[in-house]
Amino acid sequence: MIGAGVPALYADKLRILTETIASGMGARPSDDVEKVTDLRPTRFADFARRAKQAWA
């Protein structure tokens, strides 16, 4: 990536992200966001219904 002009720091972050995804880490759902925000998960269909005016 660096050879293609991607800044070294950004390329390193992309490498870490790609390795994390490829290793399966983060592939399992967790309740981390709920713990931090105290908000229950939302189904996408429910979110889309509530936010439809934003996309009109």
C-alpha positions as CSV (number, residue, x, y, z in Angstrom):
1,M,0.0,0.0,0.0
2,I,2.8,2.4,0.9
3,G,4.2,1.8,-2.6
4,A,0.8,2.9,-4.0
5,G,1.0,6.2,-2.1
6,V,-0.9,5.3,1.1
7,P,0.6,7.1,4.1
8,A,2.5,4.7,6.3
9,L,0.5,5.3,9.5
10,Y,-2.8,4.7,7.6
11,A,-1.4,1.6,5.9
12,D,-0.5,0.2,9.3
13,K,-4.0,0.8,10.7
14,L,-5.5,-0.9,7.6
15,R,-3.1,-3.8,8.1
16,I,-4.2,-4.2,11.8
17,L,-7.9,-4.0,10.8
18,T,-7.5,-6.5,8.0
19,E,-5.6,-8.9,10.3
20,T,-8.3,-8.6,13.0
21,I,-11.0,-9.4,10.5
22,A,-9.1,-12.2,8.9
23,S,-8.4,-13.8,12.3
24,G,-12.1,-13.9,13.1
25,M,-11.8,-11.4,16.0
26,G,-14.8,-9.2,16.1
27,A,-16.9,-11.7,14.1
28,R,-18.9,-12.6,17.2
29,P,-21.7,-10.3,18.4
30,S,-21.1,-8.8,21.8
31,D,-22.9,-6.6,24.2
32,D,-20.1,-4.1,24.4
33,V,-22.0,-1.2,22.8
34,E,-25.0,-1.9,25.1
35,K,-22.8,-1.8,28.1
36,V,-21.3,1.5,27.2
37,T,-24.4,3.3,25.9
38,D,-27.0,1.6,28.0
39,L,-29.1,1.2,24.8
40,R,-30.5,-2.1,23.6
41,P,-29.8,-3.3,20.1
42,T,-32.1,-2.2,17.3
43,R,-33.2,-4.3,14.3
44,F,-32.2,-2.7,11.1
45,A,-35.8,-2.7,9.8
46,D,-36.9,-0.7,12.9
47,F,-34.0,1.8,12.5
48,A,-34.8,2.2,8.8
49,R,-38.5,2.8,9.5
50,R,-37.7,5.5,12.1
51,A,-35.1,7.2,10.0
52,K,-36.8,7.0,6.6
53,Q,-37.3,10.8,6.4
54,A,-33.6,11.3,6.6
55,W,-33.2,9.5,3.3
56,A,-36.2,11.0,1.5
